[in-house]
Each structure stands twice: as C-alpha cells, then as structure tokens.
Amino acid sequence: MIAAAGEGVLDADAPGNLARIDHIVVLMMENRSFDHMLGYLSLEGGRADIDGLQASHANVHAGVRYPVHHLRRTAFGPQQDPSHTGLSVAQQLQNNNGGFVDDYAQTHPGDPDIDLVMGYYNAADLPMYDFLAQQFCVCDRCYSSVPGATWPNRLYAISGKAAGSKDSKRVPLYANKSFVRHLDRAQVGWKFYSAWKPWSLALTDDHYRSSELYEPFGSSARRYGFIGDALAGTLPPVSWIDPHFFENDDHPPADIRAGQALVAQVYQALSRGPAWARTLLILSYDEHGGFFDHVPPPAAADDDPAFRRYGVRVPMLLVSPLIAPGSVSHEVVDHTSIIKTILQRFCRAADGSLPQMGARVAAASGLGAMLTLSQARVAPVVPATVPAQRAAWEADGRAQDFAPLAPAFSPDGELAAAAATPFQSDAEAGAIAAHRQLARTARNAQALNSKTASKTLSKTAAKMEGKTVLKPAGRRPRQGGKPVPAGAGNGGKSGGA
C-alpha cells in the first residue's frame, strides 16, 4: 500500500470477484481460540492442509505435562472463564505459547481442572462448523488484533485501532471513529442486528450510541429483523450481527451448542434467501478467551508502537457460493481485514484509493481472494446432525429451568455446569452498566429537549401577547352567503378609525 494524495490510501489488492458481492455479512463471536474450536480438523479430521492441533502439543506446569485433549462437556462452570487480560495473554504466550496452564492455575486458584485451557472440541461437538469447514473456507492464519481482552479487539474490528489499552474498560464506552462513518459518506446502506442491542458499534463510536439502523436478529417464524431481511432479499450492503451477548456468543462458560444454533440460523437465512449468490458471510471471534493455541502471533503494522503484535489466533470461516469447497487460506489476517474488505467493495474512490483508517487497516489483507469460482454454487444442505444438536440443547435448557441449584463443583471434581449457581461476570456487569448509562443519557437528552421546546413556546407566546393578528387582504368575509359590510365587525366604523 502507498499513500495517495488527500485522505485516501491507494489499494491495488481487490480481487475481481469481490465486485460480484452485493452483501457482506459479519458475525463476530466471543472468546475462543483457533485450536480450541478448529484445531481438531488436523488432529482428528484428516485435514493436513490446515495448521491445527497435533498430539504432541502440550503445556508444562509445576513439572507436570498437560497435553491437548478433547473436552467432555459443551459448557463450563460459572467461574471457569479463562483470563484474557493483557497481562495474562503475555504470560500465556511465554515459552513459545507454553504459559496457558500456568496462567489458568494462577488466576483460578482452587479449580482442579487447570488444564481446561488445553481442551478442544471436535466435529461431534461443532457440527455446524464442521459443515462450513468442509463446504467453504477456513482461515488458519487469522489472528485477533490485540494480545488482550474483548473490547480492544472489538474496537479494532469496528474502528481499526484500540483506545490505548489492551484491557477493557470497566464500563466499556468509547469514542473511536468506526468504518460505518465511511459507509455513510459513501451513501452505502448498513444495519447492525442483535438480539438485544448492537453493542459493538453503539459502545465503540459515540456518533452511533443509538440509530434507526439497529434492528433485532428476528426469527423465521415472524420474518422480521435480520432473518426477515435475509429471507426477503432486502439485506443492506453491509450487515453486522452481534450475538446475544452472554447467551449464545460462545463466551465462557457458555454452552457452545447455543453458538452452533445461532450460526446455523444465520446460514439458513442467507442460503434460502434470493441474494445468496451475491453474499459473503464472515464468521470470526473477537479474541481467544485464554484458550491454548500453538502458533505464536507475529508482528503487526500499527500507528501505536504498543500494538505492533497480533493477538492469539482465532477461528475465521468465510462462507459464499463463490468459494470452492474445502478451501483454506494461509494469508495473515486480523479483524481489520474485515474493515478492509468492506472498504474495498463499497468505499473505493474513483482514483482507486480507500478511506484512511490508520496503518493497521492500510496494511491489512482483504478477504476477497478466496472468492475464486466463476459461477455461484447452490447452497449445500445442512446435515441432520445440526438440527439434532439444537433439539438436544433446547431440551436440556428446558430441563435446566426446573433443576435444583447445585454447587459449582461436584464431589468427584467434575463440574456440575448444567445446574451451577447463577453468576454474573465482570464483563457482563460492565456491559449492562454501559447500557444503563446510555439509557440515562438518552432520557436526560429527551428531558432537556422537552424543556428547551417548552421555553421556546413560552417565549413565542409572550411575544404574540397583546399583538393584533391582521387578516390577509382579499375578498371580504361572507355572512349568510352575503358579503359583510365594511366596518360591521367594529360597530360600523372603519378599521382605520
């Protein structure tokens, strides 16, 4: 990339097939590493073309070797959220990614399951991801943007930079400038969809604390929100889906079956809609959530010297009828590659330049290179294992509604995750506090506007008081169908007397 005159950045990397995409849809999940979710593809799935797990991968803690292993449950205990602060990630990456168990043991004293972070899921646990990996594209060099927490990474995904810290604010309200501003300048349509509120944009950019372009996720039964727009073929050029945070976003201790159900809903809506042939779905995760990955993050271009290293690898799947089955991308990408792809498709100037969003976005690779097919494929059918898993998860959820509360740990050391005591994490508490603060700000602004409007009306009324309102000149009014004699309204005198 070379700087162009003015505000743009010249960009020669825009694969031709990207021009055939009219709808870019982004779904960013929470807190899982590549090896944790997709590493099984090489270890168990026979995919030698993917850089995933090997049986030899392990961490050593206190002289004991902890190898990677398949997890026996799809949800964790309420306190089993691995640390992913900037300090913790630095420790996890020590000794060639050898500090994951060390950090978990340090941050979770008393938890006997200290090798939780070395666990992984497989095809049986992730039937939707296994389907997408077979039918579309796996990106095995997708890194989180920051070796740190959730919000610095989501800031990169929305604005191309953090806010000076690798950790999240207690109340995550930021004032970064998002890529959405460039869509608005280019008059390109967009929507953010969410089951509750699209926090990714609302909490990142103070220009979009609220918006009429925030819509619900919806459902196929009622045909509204994202589901309704996708099925009707009325999605805007750019759609961003926030999962229902702390429900189906995969953030530990969440049940990953909920996340699989969400991804299946998104795919089903897109693949059944009339715009499928012109759609690119980008599915990724904001950060690794403290789970093991064996690939050390490389250096990254950035305006801030403190952010010149990528974070830990995260899953990324690209889904489009223009992608060949079983594709793999080894290109180094991060969250800003999502921004880059959106700008390449919808915000390119006549001279070929893209809007300036900092060194990280300028250096990022777009994702259009994987759109290699000349003809759009018919959407592959989701296997029966996907709805079967969802039915089992929903049945377990109904049963849990009536289950008695249990201790976080059962006597044999196994976690009673399904019936654990309710627990609210610091991240959830902070997000709710931010939501409430925005609501208070909106109420105060409404009250101020009402007070200002009332004062304006009072001043206007005061100015009008005592003044005579003159009727416009023209035909005299009529009484009983006859013209009213001049002066009839003032005792027979003329108005000028």
SULCORRA-V667943 format. One record per residue. N is the residue number from 0. RES is the residue in one small letter. PHI is phi in degrees with one decimal (* if undefined). NEAR is the number of other C-alpha atoms within 10 Angstrom. D_LAST is the distance of its C-alpha to the last C-alpha in whole Angstrom. Layout:
N_RES_PHI_NEAR_D_LAST / N_RES_PHI_NEAR_D_LAST
//
This chain:
0_m_*_13_83 / 1_i_-127.2_12_82 / 2_a_-68.0_14_78 / 3_a_-103.2_15_76 / 4_a_-64.5_10_73 / 5_g_83.0_9_70 / 6_e_-93.1_12_70 / 7_g_-83.5_19_72 / 8_v_-125.3_24_76 / 9_l_-63.9_20_78 / 10_d_-141.4_19_80 / 11_a_-102.1_11_83 / 12_d_-100.7_14_84 / 13_a_-141.5_19_82 / 14_p_-49.6_16_84 / 15_g_-58.0_13_83 / 16_n_-66.4_17_83 / 17_l_-62.6_25_81 / 18_a_-66.1_13_78 / 19_r_-86.4_15_79 / 20_i_-91.5_21_78 / 21_d_-100.9_19_74 / 22_h_-137.5_24_74 / 23_i_-104.5_24_75 / 24_v_-117.4_25_76 / 25_v_-118.3_19_77 / 26_l_-126.1_19_78 / 27_m_-112.4_22_79 / 28_m_-88.2_23_81 / 29_e_-129.8_25_83 / 30_n_60.1_23_86 / 31_r_-143.5_28_89 / 32_s_-88.4_27_91 / 33_f_-61.1_31_93 / 34_d_-63.5_30_96 / 35_h_-64.1_29_95 / 36_m_-106.8_25_93 / 37_l_-121.2_30_95 / 38_g_-62.6_25_98 / 39_y_-63.7_25_100 / 40_l_-58.5_23_100 / 41_s_-88.0_18_103 / 42_l_-75.1_18_104 / 43_e_-119.5_14_105 / 44_g_-94.3_14_103 / 45_g_72.0_10_105 / 46_r_-94.7_15_102 / 47_a_-68.3_10_104 / 48_d_-80.7_14_102 / 49_i_-112.3_22_99 / 50_d_-84.1_22_100 / 51_g_-114.3_22_100 / 52_l_-75.2_23_102 / 53_q_-126.6_16_106 / 54_a_-60.9_11_108 / 55_s_-78.8_8_109 / 56_h_-68.2_16_106 / 57_a_-160.7_20_106 / 58_n_-120.0_25_105 / 59_v_-115.1_15_107 / 60_h_-133.7_17_106 / 61_a_52.6_8_108 / 62_g_81.5_7_111 / 63_v_-108.0_8_110 / 64_r_-88.8_13_109 / 65_y_-118.8_18_107 / 66_p_-79.3_15_107 / 67_v_-64.2_23_104 / 68_h_-154.1_19_104 / 69_h_-75.9_14_102 / 70_l_-78.6_16_100 / 71_r_-95.1_10_101 / 72_r_-141.2_14_97 / 73_t_-96.7_17_94 / 74_a_-139.1_21_92 / 75_f_-111.0_20_92 / 76_g_-71.6_22_92 / 77_p_-60.8_22_89 / 78_q_-96.4_17_90 / 79_q_-94.5_21_92 / 80_d_-109.2_22_89 / 81_p_-57.1_24_91 / 82_s_-68.1_22_89 / 83_h_-141.9_24_88 / 84_t_-70.3_18_86 / 85_g_-58.7_19_87 / 86_l_-66.2_15_90 / 87_s_-65.5_22_91 / 88_v_-63.6_26_91 / 89_a_-59.9_17_93 / 90_q_-70.3_18_96 / 91_q_-61.1_27_96 / 92_l_-86.7_22_96 / 93_q_-66.9_13_99 / 94_n_53.7_10_103 / 95_n_59.3_12_102 / 96_n_63.9_20_99 / 97_g_-101.8_20_102 / 98_g_-109.5_20_100 / 99_f_-67.0_30_98 / 100_v_-69.2_28_100 / 101_d_-54.9_19_100 / 102_d_-68.2_24_97 / 103_y_-65.0_26_96 / 104_a_-62.7_19_99 / 105_q_-73.3_13_97 / 106_t_-91.0_15_94 / 107_h_-130.2_16_95 / 108_p_-61.8_9_98 / 109_g_94.5_9_99 / 110_d_-81.3_17_99 / 111_p_-73.2_13_102 / 112_d_-94.7_15_101 / 113_i_-72.2_22_101 / 114_d_-95.5_24_101 / 115_l_-50.4_24_98 / 116_v_-70.8_27_97 / 117_m_-91.8_23_100 / 118_g_-80.0_18_99 / 119_y_-140.6_24_98 / 120_y_-106.4_21_97 / 121_n_-130.2_20_98 / 122_a_-59.9_17_98 / 123_a_-66.9_12_98 / 124_d_-81.8_22_96 / 125_l_-124.8_21_93 / 126_p_-63.1_23_94 / 127_m_-71.4_24_90 / 128_y_-67.0_22_91 / 129_d_-62.2_20_94 / 130_f_-62.3_18_93 / 131_l_-65.5_21_90 / 132_a_-65.4_22_93 / 133_q_-72.5_16_95 / 134_q_-96.5_21_93 / 135_f_-135.5_21_91 / 136_c_-126.2_22_91 / 137_v_-101.2_24_92 / 138_c_-102.2_26_91 / 139_d_-97.2_26_94 / 140_r_-129.6_23_92 / 141_c_-93.8_27_89 / 142_y_-108.3_31_88 / 143_s_-62.7_32_86 / 144_s_-79.1_33_83 / 145_v_-134.4_33_84 / 146_p_-76.3_30_87 / 147_g_-166.1_28_85 / 148_a_-86.1_28_83 / 149_t_-60.8_24_80 / 150_w_-69.0_26_77 / 151_p_-57.0_28_78 / 152_n_-72.8_28_80 / 153_r_-67.7_29_77 / 154_l_-61.5_28_75 / 155_y_-62.7_27_77 / 156_a_-66.9_27_77 / 157_i_-100.7_22_73 / 158_s_-126.5_26_72 / 159_g_81.6_29_76 / 160_k_-161.3_27_76 / 161_a_-91.8_24_76 / 162_a_-127.7_17_75 / 163_g_94.2_10_77 / 164_s_-138.4_15_80 / 165_k_-87.3_22_82 / 166_d_-112.6_20_81 / 167_s_-81.1_21_78 / 168_k_-67.7_17_75 / 169_r_-60.0_14_76 / 170_v_-113.3_18_72 / 171_p_-79.1_18_72 / 172_l_-112.2_23_69 / 173_y_-123.2_17_69 / 174_a_-135.3_16_66 / 175_n_-79.3_20_69 / 176_k_-93.8_20_67 / 177_s_-86.9_23_68 / 178_f_-64.3_22_69 / 179_v_-61.5_23_66 / 180_r_-60.7_15_64 / 181_h_-72.6_18_66 / 182_l_-63.6_19_66 / 183_d_-63.5_12_62 / 184_r_-63.8_9_62 / 185_a_-86.1_13_64 / 186_q_57.4_11_62 / 187_v_-103.4_15_65 / 188_g_-70.6_15_65 / 189_w_-156.3_20_66 / 190_k_-147.8_22_66 / 191_f_-110.8_27_68 / 192_y_-111.1_25_70 / 193_s_-163.0_22_71 / 194_a_-68.7_18_72 / 195_w_-125.4_14_70 / 196_k_-145.2_20_68 / 197_p_-72.1_25_69 / 198_w_-63.3_24_70 / 199_s_-55.5_19_71 / 200_l_-88.1_28_68 / 201_a_-60.3_22_66 / 202_l_-92.8_25_68 / 203_t_-87.2_27_69 / 204_d_-117.6_22_66 / 205_d_-67.8_15_63 / 206_h_-74.6_16_60 / 207_y_-127.1_18_62 / 208_r_-60.0_19_62 / 209_s_-140.1_17_60 / 210_s_-163.5_12_59 / 211_e_-71.8_8_58 / 212_l_-96.0_12_62 / 213_y_-92.4_20_64 / 214_e_-132.5_19_65 / 215_p_-72.6_20_68 / 216_f_-69.9_25_72 / 217_g_84.6_17_71 / 218_s_-152.4_14_74 / 219_s_-70.7_15_76 / 220_a_-70.3_8_75 / 221_r_-101.6_9_71 / 222_r_55.6_15_71 / 223_y_-136.4_17_68 / 224_g_61.3_21_68 / 225_f_-58.8_28_71 / 226_i_-58.3_26_73 / 227_g_-62.9_21_71 / 228_d_-65.0_18_70 / 229_a_-65.7_26_73 / 230_l_-67.0_21_74 / 231_a_-88.1_17_71 / 232_g_76.1_17_72 / 233_t_-114.0_14_69 / 234_l_-61.9_25_70 / 235_p_-74.1_17_68 / 236_p_-56.1_19_70 / 237_v_-125.3_20_71 / 238_s_-124.1_19_71 / 239_w_-120.7_22_72 / 240_i_-108.5_23_74 / 241_d_-92.4_25_74 / 242_p_-64.1_25_77 / 243_h_-75.9_20_76 / 244_f_-56.3_20_77 / 245_f_70.5_16_80 / 246_e_-122.4_16_80 / 247_n_-129.9_22_81 / 248_d_-95.1_24_81 / 249_d_74.1_24_85 / 250_h_-67.0_22_84 / 251_p_-54.9_23_87 / 252_p_-93.6_20_88 / 253_a_-54.6_23_86 / 254_d_-79.2_20_88 / 255_i_-65.7_24_89 / 256_r_-65.3_24_89 / 257_a_-65.7_20_85 / 258_g_-64.3_23_85 / 259_q_-62.3_22_87 / 260_a_-64.6_22_85 / 261_l_-62.5_19_82 / 262_v_-61.3_20_83 / 263_a_-63.2_20_84 / 264_q_-61.2_16_81 / 265_v_-62.5_18_79 / 266_y_-62.9_21_82 / 267_q_-61.1_18_82 / 268_a_-64.3_21_78 / 269_l_-68.0_27_79 / 270_s_-71.1_22_82 / 271_r_-93.5_14_81 / 272_g_-83.6_20_77 / 273_p_-70.2_15_77 / 274_a_-98.2_18_76 / 275_w_-51.5_26_80 / 276_a_-64.4_21_81 / 277_r_-122.3_18_78 / 278_t_-120.6_25_79 / 279_l_-124.8_26_80 / 280_l_-102.1_21_80 / 281_i_-111.3_18_81 / 282_l_-112.0_19_83 / 283_s_-150.5_25_84 / 284_y_-127.4_29_84 / 285_d_-71.2_30_82 / 286_e_-159.5_34_85 / 287_h_-81.8_32_89 / 288_g_68.9_27_88 / 289_g_88.6_28_91 / 290_f_-89.0_30_94 / 291_f_-60.3_31_97 / 292_d_-143.4_29_96 / 293_h_-92.2_22_99 / 294_v_-98.4_19_98 / 295_p_-64.5_16_97 / 296_p_-67.2_22_93 / 297_p_-85.1_12_93 / 298_a_-70.7_11_91 / 299_a_-134.1_20_88 / 300_a_-74.3_17_85 / 301_d_-165.1_19_82 / 302_d_-70.4_12_80 / 303_d_-100.5_13_81 / 304_p_-56.3_9_85 / 305_a_-75.1_11_85 / 306_f_-122.1_21_84 / 307_r_-97.1_17_87 / 308_r_-148.6_18_89 / 309_y_-68.2_23_88 / 310_g_-87.1_29_88 / 311_v_-67.0_32_91 / 312_r_-59.0_31_91 / 313_v_-131.3_31_89 / 314_p_-65.6_29_89 / 315_m_-143.8_25_87 / 316_l_-124.2_22_87 / 317_l_-107.1_25_86 / 318_v_-126.6_25_85 / 319_s_-164.2_28_84 / 320_p_-68.0_25_86 / 321_l_-96.7_26_86 / 322_i_-107.6_23_89 / 323_a_-71.5_19_93 / 324_p_-60.0_17_94 / 325_g_67.2_15_96 / 326_s_-76.5_19_94 / 327_v_-135.8_21_95 / 328_s_-111.2_20_93 / 329_h_-102.9_13_94 / 330_e_-70.7_14_91 / 331_v_-70.9_17_90 / 332_v_-137.0_24_87 / 333_d_-146.0_30_84 / 334_h_-61.4_30_81 / 335_t_-70.5_28_79 / 336_s_-67.4_25_81 / 337_i_-66.2_26_79 / 338_i_-57.7_25_76 / 339_k_-59.0_27_78 / 340_t_-64.0_21_78 / 341_i_-63.3_24_75 / 342_l_-65.8_22_73 / 343_q_-60.3_25_76 / 344_r_-80.4_23_75 / 345_f_-120.2_22_71 / 346_c_-127.1_22_70 / 347_r_-75.2_19_72 / 348_a_-77.9_15_71 / 349_a_-61.3_7_71 / 350_d_-87.1_12_74 / 351_g_90.7_15_76 / 352_s_-82.2_23_74 / 353_l_-114.1_24_73 / 354_p_-58.8_21_71 / 355_q_-81.6_18_72 / 356_m_-131.9_21_73 / 357_g_100.7_16_76 / 358_a_-65.2_17_79 / 359_r_-65.9_24_81 / 360_v_-66.9_28_78 / 361_a_-61.1_25_79 / 362_a_-85.8_18_83 / 363_a_-67.6_22_83 / 364_s_-86.1_21_85 / 365_g_-76.3_26_83 / 366_l_-105.9_25_84 / 367_g_-71.5_25_84 / 368_a_-63.9_16_87 / 369_m_-83.4_22_88 / 370_l_-86.1_23_87 / 371_t_-100.9_17_90 / 372_l_-84.1_13_90 / 373_s_-83.3_10_89 / 374_q_-123.9_10_88 / 375_a_-68.3_18_86 / 376_r_-83.9_15_88 / 377_v_-65.2_12_88 / 378_a_-63.4_16_87 / 379_p_-62.5_13_90 / 380_v_-85.1_10_90 / 381_v_-64.2_15_90 / 382_p_-68.4_12_94 / 383_a_-63.9_9_94 / 384_t_-64.1_16_95 / 385_v_-71.2_21_91 / 386_p_-63.8_16_90 / 387_a_-64.4_11_93 / 388_q_-64.5_20_92 / 389_r_-63.0_18_89 / 390_a_-61.7_14_90 / 391_a_-66.0_12_92 / 392_w_-63.7_18_90 / 393_e_-65.3_14_87 / 394_a_-64.5_11_90 / 395_d_-63.7_12_91 / 396_g_-64.8_13_87 / 397_r_-64.8_11_87 / 398_a_-66.0_12_90 / 399_q_-66.0_14_89 / 400_d_-58.3_11_86 / 401_f_-113.1_9_89 / 402_a_-82.3_12_91 / 403_p_-70.4_9_92 / 404_l_-68.1_14_91 / 405_a_-131.1_15_94 / 406_p_-62.5_13_95 / 407_a_-63.0_21_94 / 408_f_-124.1_16_98 / 409_s_-85.2_12_101 / 410_p_-57.2_9_104 / 411_d_-86.8_6_106 / 412_g_94.0_11_103 / 413_e_-75.0_13_101 / 414_l_-81.3_23_98 / 415_a_-90.6_19_96 / 416_a_-64.4_23_93 / 417_a_-68.5_22_92 / 418_a_-127.3_19_92 / 419_a_-73.4_21_91 / 420_t_-64.7_15_89 / 421_p_-56.0_10_85 / 422_f_-148.3_11_84 / 423_q_-110.9_10_81 / 424_s_-76.6_14_82 / 425_d_-61.1_11_80 / 426_a_-62.5_17_79 / 427_e_-66.7_15_77 / 428_a_-62.0_13_76 / 429_g_-65.7_17_74 / 430_a_-65.5_20_73 / 431_i_-65.3_14_71 / 432_a_-62.2_16_70 / 433_a_-63.4_19_68 / 434_h_-60.3_20_67 / 435_r_-67.5_12_65 / 436_q_-64.2_14_64 / 437_l_-63.4_17_62 / 438_a_-64.0_14_61 / 439_r_-63.0_12_60 / 440_t_-60.5_13_58 / 441_a_-64.6_14_56 / 442_r_-64.7_12_55 / 443_n_-63.3_12_54 / 444_a_-64.5_12_52 / 445_q_-65.7_12_50 / 446_a_-64.1_12_49 / 447_l_-64.5_12_48 / 448_n_-64.0_12_46 / 449_s_-65.8_12_44 / 450_k_-65.9_12_43 / 451_t_-64.3_12_42 / 452_a_-63.9_12_40 / 453_s_-64.9_12_39 / 454_k_-63.2_12_38 / 455_t_-62.3_12_36 / 456_l_-64.0_12_34 / 457_s_-64.5_12_33 / 458_k_-64.3_12_32 / 459_t_-64.8_11_30 / 460_a_-64.3_11_28 / 461_a_-65.5_11_28 / 462_k_-67.3_10_26 / 463_m_-77.9_11_23 / 464_e_-64.1_9_23 / 465_g_87.6_8_19 / 466_k_-92.6_8_18 / 467_t_-91.3_7_15 / 468_v_-89.5_7_17 / 469_l_-79.6_6_16 / 470_k_-82.4_6_17 / 471_p_-64.0_6_19 / 472_a_-69.1_6_18 / 473_g_151.9_6_20 / 474_r_-64.7_7_21 / 475_r_-70.6_11_18 / 476_p_-63.1_11_20 / 477_r_-113.6_10_22 / 478_q_-125.2_9_23 / 479_g_61.7_6_27 / 480_g_86.9_7_27 / 481_k_-116.3_9_24 / 482_p_-60.1_11_21 / 483_v_-77.9_13_18 / 484_p_-60.4_12_16 / 485_a_-59.9_13_12 / 486_g_83.2_13_10 / 487_a_-63.6_11_13 / 488_g_-87.5_11_13 / 489_n_-139.5_10_10 / 490_g_71.8_7_11 / 491_g_84.5_10_10 / 492_k_-91.2_11_7 / 493_s_-72.4_11_6 / 494_g_-63.1_10_6 / 495_g_-90.9_5_4 / 496_a_-75.7_6_0
//
